[in-house]
Amino acid sequence: MPQAPRPYQGDPDDKEFMTTLAKGLAVLGAFGRLRPTMTLSEAAQVADLSRAAARRVLRTLNQLGYVEQDGRTFSLSPQILNLGFAYLSTQSWIDRAQPLMRELSERLGETCSAAILQGNDIVYVARVPARRIMSTTLSVGSRLPAMHTALGRVLFGYLDEAEIWRRLKSQRIEAYTPQTITDLQALFDRIRDDRAQRFSIVDEELERGLRALAVPVLDRSGQAVGAINLSTHATRTTRNEMRDRFLSELNRLSEQVSSTMV
């Protein structure tokens, strides 16, 4: 369930805001697994730009090597990976977490993932799949709605209350399953409770059969830089079993990663 790209936005009173750069990023963000190629018209529509603006953006990205053109269609080039890898290379906790996640996943036989919070989404930065338990294939860079995932809720808890409310009210809440919490107050209360206990369990709210438990990864100041989870199929592991078997393992992994941060 990929999230739709967001149109470029900025403060109209901010003289330093570069609208042209925002348009270019909007076009780059429009490409994805469900939209690997686009025509000029499609790029303009999806990124909410005029055809003239989309044409200039695509021409520039093509000349810089980030976009390739084949007739009327455009696609991302491998050079775009440099931007993603540049971010990952600055996040030392991810390098520390990956081998620990791999060992934990192999020992427990469940999928282990790490993610960061970006707006109202989580973005996967590391993933060790053990068994396919979601209908959507996820990988590094995949996005999911934060408020309906264990990873997202545990990260939301480290925002101040006013910011949590702002984000909850900023988008339409969608019911993915009958278990999805759609009431804003109930979501806020769940986020606050998860912060108090320092873990989150989300049970079949995003997809039927998917159950996940997540804990935060904290820096030396106690701020959450990311989160790590274990996910399983609901027929295989109960909520109580997740607390009994998984929580201590995830907390130990998180503490090992956090202890290496400067």
C-alpha positions as CSV (number, residue, x, y, z in Angstrom):
1,M,0.0,0.0,0.0
2,P,2.4,2.7,-1.2
3,Q,1.7,6.2,-0.2
4,A,1.0,8.8,-2.9
5,P,3.7,11.4,-3.5
6,R,3.1,14.8,-1.9
7,P,2.9,17.9,-4.0
8,Y,5.7,20.4,-3.3
9,Q,4.8,22.8,-0.6
10,G,6.4,25.7,1.1
11,D,5.8,28.9,3.1
12,P,4.8,31.5,0.5
13,D,6.3,34.2,2.8
14,D,9.7,32.4,3.0
15,K,12.0,34.2,0.6
16,E,14.6,31.4,0.9
17,F,12.3,28.7,-0.3
18,M,13.4,27.3,-3.7
19,T,10.2,26.4,-5.6
20,T,12.2,25.0,-8.5
21,L,14.1,22.5,-6.3
22,A,10.8,21.5,-4.7
23,K,9.3,20.8,-8.1
24,G,12.3,18.6,-9.0
25,L,12.0,16.6,-5.8
26,A,8.2,16.2,-6.4
27,V,8.9,14.6,-9.7
28,L,11.6,12.3,-8.3
29,G,9.2,11.3,-5.5
30,A,6.5,10.4,-8.0
31,F,8.5,7.4,-9.3
32,G,8.0,4.1,-7.4
33,R,7.3,0.4,-7.6
34,L,3.8,1.0,-9.0
35,R,5.0,3.8,-11.2
36,P,8.5,2.8,-12.5
37,T,8.1,4.8,-15.7
38,M,6.1,7.9,-16.6
39,T,5.3,10.1,-19.6
40,L,5.6,13.8,-19.3
41,S,1.8,14.1,-18.9
42,E,1.8,11.5,-16.1
43,A,4.7,13.2,-14.3
44,A,2.9,16.6,-14.4
45,Q,-0.3,15.1,-13.1
46,V,1.1,13.0,-10.3
47,A,3.5,15.7,-9.1
48,D,0.8,18.4,-9.5
49,L,2.8,20.5,-11.9
50,S,2.1,22.1,-15.3
51,R,3.3,20.3,-18.3
52,A,5.9,23.0,-19.0
53,A,7.3,22.8,-15.4
54,A,7.4,19.0,-15.6
55,R,9.2,19.1,-18.9
56,R,11.9,21.4,-17.5
57,V,12.3,19.3,-14.4
58,L,12.6,16.0,-16.4
59,R,15.0,17.6,-18.9
60,T,17.2,18.8,-16.0
61,L,17.1,15.5,-14.2
62,N,18.0,13.7,-17.4
63,Q,21.0,15.9,-18.0
64,L,22.2,15.4,-14.4
65,G,21.9,11.6,-14.8
66,Y,19.1,11.0,-12.3
67,V,16.5,10.2,-14.9
68,E,16.7,8.2,-18.2
69,Q,14.5,8.8,-21.2
70,D,13.3,6.1,-23.6
71,G,11.0,7.7,-26.3
72,R,8.1,9.3,-24.5
73,T,8.7,7.6,-21.1
74,F,11.1,8.5,-18.3
75,S,12.5,6.3,-15.5
76,L,14.9,6.7,-12.6
77,S,18.6,5.9,-13.4
78,P,20.8,3.9,-11.0
79,Q,22.5,7.2,-10.1
80,I,19.6,8.0,-7.9
81,L,20.9,5.4,-5.5
82,N,23.7,7.8,-4.6
83,L,21.2,10.0,-2.8
84,G,19.7,7.2,-0.7
85,F,23.1,5.7,0.1
86,A,24.4,9.1,1.2
87,Y,21.7,9.3,3.8
88,L,22.2,5.7,5.0
89,S,26.0,6.3,5.3
90,T,25.3,9.1,7.8
91,Q,23.2,6.8,10.1
92,S,25.8,4.7,11.9
93,W,23.1,3.0,14.0
94,I,21.8,1.2,10.9
95,D,25.1,-0.4,10.2
96,R,25.3,-1.5,13.8
97,A,21.7,-2.8,13.8
98,Q,21.8,-4.9,10.6
99,P,23.9,-7.8,11.8
100,L,22.1,-7.9,15.1
101,M,18.8,-7.9,13.2
102,R,19.9,-10.7,11.0
103,E,21.0,-12.9,13.9
104,L,17.7,-12.2,15.7
105,S,15.6,-12.9,12.6
106,E,17.4,-16.2,12.0
107,R,17.1,-17.3,15.6
108,L,13.4,-16.5,16.0
109,G,12.4,-17.3,12.5
110,E,10.5,-13.9,12.1
111,T,11.0,-10.8,10.0
112,C,13.0,-8.0,11.6
113,S,12.8,-4.4,10.3
114,A,14.1,-0.9,11.1
115,A,12.5,2.3,10.1
116,I,12.6,6.1,10.6
117,L,9.7,8.5,10.8
118,Q,9.2,10.9,7.9
119,G,6.1,13.0,8.2
120,N,3.1,10.7,8.7
121,D,5.0,7.7,7.2
122,I,7.6,5.3,8.3
123,V,10.5,4.6,5.8
124,Y,12.3,1.3,6.0
125,V,16.0,1.7,6.4
126,A,16.9,-2.0,7.1
127,R,14.9,-5.2,6.7
128,V,15.6,-8.9,7.2
129,P,12.7,-10.9,5.8
130,A,12.2,-14.4,7.3
131,R,8.8,-15.3,5.8
132,R,6.5,-13.3,3.6
133,I,3.6,-12.2,5.7
134,M,2.3,-9.2,3.9
135,S,0.6,-9.0,0.5
136,T,2.9,-6.1,-0.4
137,T,6.6,-6.7,-0.8
138,L,8.6,-4.4,1.4
139,S,12.2,-3.4,1.1
140,V,14.6,-0.6,2.1
141,G,12.9,2.7,1.1
142,S,9.3,1.4,1.3
143,R,6.8,3.6,3.1
144,L,3.8,2.7,5.2
145,P,1.4,4.9,7.2
146,A,3.0,5.4,10.6
147,M,0.0,5.6,12.8
148,H,-1.1,2.1,11.8
149,T,2.2,0.4,12.3
150,A,4.1,-0.6,15.5
151,L,7.2,1.1,14.2
152,G,5.3,4.3,13.5
153,R,3.4,4.5,16.8
154,V,6.5,3.9,18.9
155,L,8.2,6.8,17.0
156,F,5.1,9.1,17.2
157,G,5.3,8.7,21.0
158,Y,8.6,10.7,21.0
159,L,7.0,13.8,19.5
160,D,5.4,16.4,21.7
161,E,1.7,16.1,22.2
162,A,0.9,19.2,20.1
163,E,2.8,17.8,17.2
164,I,1.2,14.4,17.5
165,W,-2.2,16.0,17.3
166,R,-1.1,18.1,14.3
167,R,-0.1,15.1,12.4
168,L,-3.1,13.1,13.3
169,K,-5.4,15.8,12.1
170,S,-3.4,16.5,8.9
171,Q,-4.5,13.4,6.9
172,R,-7.6,11.3,6.3
173,I,-7.6,8.2,8.5
174,E,-8.3,5.1,6.5
175,A,-9.6,1.8,7.8
176,Y,-7.4,-0.9,6.3
177,T,-9.0,-3.7,8.2
178,P,-11.9,-4.0,10.7
179,Q,-9.3,-3.7,13.5
180,T,-7.9,-0.4,12.3
181,I,-8.2,2.3,14.9
182,T,-9.7,5.3,13.1
183,D,-10.8,7.5,16.1
184,L,-8.3,10.3,16.6
185,Q,-8.6,10.3,20.4
186,A,-8.2,6.6,20.5
187,L,-5.1,6.8,18.3
188,F,-3.6,9.5,20.5
189,D,-4.2,7.5,23.7
190,R,-2.6,4.4,22.1
191,I,0.4,6.4,21.1
192,R,0.7,7.9,24.6
193,D,0.3,4.5,26.3
194,D,2.9,3.0,23.9
195,R,5.4,5.7,24.8
196,A,4.8,5.1,28.5
197,Q,5.6,1.3,28.1
198,R,8.3,2.0,25.5
199,F,7.0,-0.6,23.0
200,S,4.1,-0.9,20.6
201,I,2.1,-3.8,19.4
202,V,-0.2,-3.4,16.3
203,D,-2.5,-6.3,15.7
204,E,-4.0,-6.7,12.2
205,E,-4.7,-3.0,11.8
206,L,-2.7,-2.5,8.6
207,E,-3.3,-5.9,7.1
208,R,-5.2,-9.0,8.1
209,G,-2.9,-11.6,9.8
210,L,-0.1,-9.1,10.4
211,R,1.0,-8.7,14.0
212,A,4.1,-6.6,14.9
213,L,6.0,-5.4,18.0
214,A,8.4,-2.5,17.9
215,V,10.7,-0.7,20.3
216,P,12.6,2.6,19.8
217,V,16.3,3.1,19.1
218,L,17.4,6.0,21.3
219,D,20.4,8.3,21.1
220,R,22.4,9.5,24.1
221,S,19.9,12.3,24.8
222,G,17.0,9.9,24.9
223,Q,15.5,10.9,21.5
224,A,14.3,8.3,19.1
225,V,16.4,8.1,16.0
226,G,14.5,5.1,14.6
227,A,12.7,1.9,15.7
228,I,13.1,-1.8,15.2
229,N,10.3,-4.4,15.1
230,L,9.6,-8.1,14.7
231,S,6.6,-9.0,12.7
232,T,4.7,-12.3,12.5
233,H,1.5,-13.9,11.3
234,A,-1.3,-13.7,13.8
235,T,-2.0,-17.5,13.5
236,R,1.6,-18.2,14.5
237,T,2.2,-16.0,17.5
238,T,-0.2,-14.4,20.1
239,R,0.1,-11.0,21.5
240,N,1.1,-12.4,24.9
241,E,3.7,-14.6,23.2
242,M,5.1,-11.5,21.5
243,R,5.5,-9.8,24.8
244,D,7.0,-12.9,26.4
245,R,9.3,-14.0,23.6
246,F,10.1,-11.0,21.5
247,L,10.1,-7.9,23.7
248,S,13.2,-8.7,25.8
249,E,15.0,-9.7,22.6
250,L,14.1,-6.4,20.9
251,N,15.0,-4.4,23.9
252,R,18.4,-6.0,24.2
253,L,19.0,-5.4,20.5
254,S,18.0,-1.7,20.8
255,E,20.2,-1.2,23.8
256,Q,23.2,-2.7,22.0
257,V,22.6,-0.3,19.1
258,S,22.0,2.7,21.3
259,S,25.1,2.1,23.4
260,T,27.3,2.7,20.3
261,M,25.9,6.2,19.6
262,V,28.1,9.2,20.3
